[in-house]
Amino acid sequence: MAKGCTHRRRIAPLLAGLIIALSVAATAASPEVADFALENPAPGVYVHYGQQAEMSRANRGDIANLGFVVGSRCVAVIDTGGTYAVGHALREAIRGVTAAPICYVINTHGHPDHVFGNPAFAQDRPEFVGHVRLADALQRRGPNYLNALKRDLGDAADQSGIVPPTRSVASTDELDLGGRMLTLRAWKTAHTDNDLTVFDQTSGTLWLGDLLFVGHVPVVDGSLRGFLAAIDEIKTVRASLAIPGHGRALGWPEAIAPEERYLKRLRDDVRAAIKAKRTLAETLGSGDAGCEQWLLCDQFQRRNVSAAYAELEWE
């Protein structure tokens, strides 16, 4: 994939000061995450599978898939977890694999379970890379996310924080890790309005963030129609392995078929309800859109129906 339009921002003095402060904080006693395991599904590719659960004090926000890719020059981190503790555990795991510098920290989108571990990497002075809309999303939602994290997790949220991107991707970009190229692509509104995928050209591994859910019910926080449109296009990527934001890595493109079926049924069921002039309340109580086969259905299904109804009502 050719390199496209990329916006690069200089680190503002305020952000530089934040990174210095976070580097100092990292020298303090570091919290621990129990059973932080890594898997190595392809040469130079390492994945930590988060729990299929909501954030809690017990799991310390370790609910999303994270990982890294190692080149001959440096390491790229892909998502950092829901707390500083998780990010720190990931950084320690990296140091158990390689002493190569960490030159990039890539966030696939701005949800808290993927970004609040960023401060654990501030001492490495990497480029923090994200979708061109990520900075705005973090500015708008980040403070509320962080307040909720501190309320719900207490001291398990210590040192967690918001680190905005210093390198923004508007269409595509390529990162050279030394003999290993990563292709980044920014997507139109789908799971969120700031989704980014990462393709490792060497191994054929595609990191999808929350554009792919395996086991965990898919979540619509952007556009249902956009999500389905993105899936149509993503399926054309010539990858061999797909790493989802939640759930186990699977072969590609078959990994995305269950998610696509779920989202299409959600769309069709809500469209039928609107055509039948059912209210949102009636629609929420009328069915599960095949949700029973997914984990965390009770936590997210009504939210998905509400989002779909709001979007499709004015087609």
Phi, psi and omega in degrees: 000131184288151178288133184242206185290125179227133176262126177244132180248141170287145179289121179295154179307321180297317180293321178300318178296321178298316182295320177297316180298319179292327177296319177295317181299329183293343179279350179288171178305127187264135178291160182246147173245122184291143172056047178277096186259148174246146168239155187235077188286345178208156181305125179079003181244126183231136184230137167248125180268118176287164178291150175272082187199171170276160179298143179206166174300322184296318182265357177055029179080015182270071186236000180242157176281136181227168175176194181201159178236134185251124172252183180285339181262318187195182185244141170248126176268140178238104185067152192231359176097177188271354178211165173304320182303318179291316177300319178297318178298321177295316179298317177298322178295321177299316181293339174282347181256317186208151174264003180299146181295151176268107187261339180223139167239113185256128174255125182285339173184179192263014178289146190300328182289353180249345190236341188284357171273357182308318183302337180295343182255002184300325182296339180277350182051049178280172164279128174268120191245135178201174176303151181300337179265359184296317182302316179295319179298318179293324179292320182285315189254336187306312181300320178293319176301316183292319177299317179295321179298314181294323178295315187276328185254347179060226184291349174292344178266002183306138178071358175291150181187182184258122172237108183286163180292146172255353176220122187244140183251120180265330178224282175224161177205160175232136178245129181260114179267003185097096183069014183206120182253136172252131176258122180255140177225130175269136184250154171293169186307125182217256173301315171226188175264014183217042181279138181226134174251156182230123180245120176273109185296329184292313185261348185074023180268130180248117175267120187253356187054218183271019164284349175224124172246135175236115183088305177289133180303134176302148183239130180256109178236015180225274180214126177296313179296320178295323178299312180294323177295320178297319179300317179305318183281320181298327182299341181277349179294131183273069178259162175251333182226136179245128176252113182279171173287334179215132180103176186281150174294143182220169176294156184241140009264005184298339181301330188268354185300314180298320178297316180298318178298316179299312183293323178294320178293320176302312178301311185293320180294319181289321176300317180296321179295318179294317179298326179278004178063033173278144178287170176300316180300318178294322181292321179299329182263006190262351181172172184245004178052036180074020186287341188298339181278354185255149172287149177063026178302314183298329182281333190237344187297313181297324177296318179295317179297318179298316180295318179295318181298314181298324181282318188273345183301330186250025177296000000 
